[in-house]
Each structure stands twice: as C-alpha cells, then as structure tokens.
Amino acid sequence: MKLIIYTERYHVSHAVHNFMDFYYSINMTYLASDLLDKGLSPEQITDAVEVAIKIANSSGIEAHKHFMPVYSGREQGVIKDCKLSHLAYNLVLMNADATLHAVGEFQVNVLKSFLNNSL
C-alpha cells in the first residue's frame, strides 16, 4: 500500500515550487479566520478574500506570495481557511463589509495615516 502524499520521483521544478511556497508562507502570519474574532461572518470573509485577490492580481501583485489556501481547526471542526501576509490581511479587512465597526474603523485609520503622511 502506497502513502497518498508519497511520490516516487520528484521533478526539480516541483521541488523548487514547493520550496518557494514554503518561503512565501513564512511571511503569511495571519489567517482569514482571525477575522471571525472581529465580527465578520465566514461568508463576509470569503467575499473579502475574493475581492482582495482580484485587487492583488489587477495591481500586479503576485497573489500566491500573499494568499495560501489552508485548512484550520476551529471549535466547530476543520474549516477552509487562507494564510495571509500582512498586506493580504489588510487588503481583506479593507474590502470587507463596511457596515461592520472593525472594518469602518480600519478604513478610517488607513485614510488618516495616508493623509498625515502626505501633508
């Protein structure tokens, strides 16, 4: 019986790709599910992640360096999640449902910081 994750032969390109994924994941210190603690629902998080990835792609940011699908353990069991870099976490929060206090507060703080630095 073979193990599911075992591969008899590794291609150099696969090994390099796996190493680079690992390297990028080192800077992904956030989980999308962390936003549950800020009052976002799983659906709101999913929508915000999708928008953030679209923004990254349209801005020339290589999304695979900032977003990585993973599975996480929560009280309710194992859930689909996404590891996020600092940039990705902020993009997700910025593009989440603006009616939530945490999102509105974040957006105002970003704008204040931008305006203070541009004067």
C-alpha positions in Angstrom: 0.0 0.0 0.0 1.4 3.4 -1.0 1.1 6.6 1.0 -1.1 9.2 -0.6 1.5 12.0 -0.3 4.4 9.9 -1.4 5.7 10.5 -4.9 8.3 8.0 -6.3 10.0 10.7 -8.4 10.3 14.3 -7.7 10.8 16.8 -10.6 13.2 19.6 -9.9 10.5 22.1 -10.9 8.1 20.7 -8.3 10.8 20.8 -5.6 11.6 24.4 -6.4 7.9 25.3 -6.5 7.3 23.6 -3.1 10.3 25.4 -1.6 9.1 28.8 -2.9 5.6 28.1 -1.5 7.2 27.4 1.9 9.3 30.5 1.7 6.3 32.7 0.9 4.3 31.1 3.7 6.9 32.2 6.3 5.6 35.8 5.8 1.9 34.7 6.0 1.4 35.2 9.7 -2.4 35.8 9.6 -5.3 33.6 8.9 -8.5 34.8 7.3 -10.4 33.0 10.1 -8.8 35.5 12.5 -11.4 38.0 11.2 -14.2 35.9 12.8 -12.9 37.5 16.1 -13.6 40.9 14.6 -17.2 40.1 13.9 -17.1 39.0 10.3 -19.1 36.0 9.2 -17.5 33.2 7.1 -19.4 34.4 4.1 -18.2 38.0 4.6 -14.6 36.8 4.9 -14.8 34.6 1.8 -16.2 37.6 -0.2 -13.5 39.9 1.1 -10.7 37.4 0.3 -12.0 37.0 -3.2 -12.0 40.8 -3.7 -8.6 41.2 -2.2 -7.1 38.5 -4.5 -8.7 40.3 -7.5 -7.2 43.6 -6.4 -3.8 42.0 -5.9 -3.9 40.5 -9.4 -5.1 43.7 -11.1 -2.4 45.6 -9.2 0.4 43.4 -10.4 0.9 41.8 -7.0 1.6 38.1 -7.2 -1.2 36.7 -5.2 0.5 33.4 -4.4 3.0 35.3 -2.4 0.4 36.7 -0.1 -2.6 34.2 -0.1 -2.4 30.5 0.6 -5.4 28.2 0.9 -5.1 26.0 4.0 -7.3 24.1 6.4 -7.6 25.3 10.0 -9.0 23.7 13.1 -11.7 25.7 14.9 -14.2 24.8 17.6 -16.6 23.6 15.0 -14.0 21.3 13.4 -11.8 21.7 10.3 -12.6 24.7 8.0 -11.3 26.0 4.7 -9.1 29.0 5.5 -6.4 31.2 3.9 -3.0 32.1 5.2 -2.4 35.8 4.6 0.6 38.1 4.6 0.4 41.5 6.3 -0.5 43.1 3.0 -3.2 40.5 2.2 -4.7 40.7 5.7 -5.1 44.4 5.4 -6.5 44.1 1.8 -9.1 41.6 3.1 -10.0 43.9 6.0 -10.2 46.9 3.8 -12.6 45.2 1.4 -14.8 43.5 3.9 -18.4 44.6 4.7 -18.1 48.3 5.6 -21.1 48.2 7.9 -19.0 46.4 10.4 -17.4 48.6 13.1 -14.0 46.9 12.8 -13.9 47.4 9.0 -15.1 51.0 9.1 -12.6 51.9 11.9 -9.7 50.2 9.9 -10.7 52.2 6.7 -10.7 55.5 8.6 -7.4 54.8 10.3 -5.8 53.9 6.9 -7.1 57.2 5.4 -6.0 59.2 8.4 -2.5 57.7 8.2 -2.3 58.3 4.5 -3.4 62.0 4.9 -1.0 62.6 7.7 1.9 61.2 5.7 1.0 63.1 2.5 1.0 66.6 4.1 
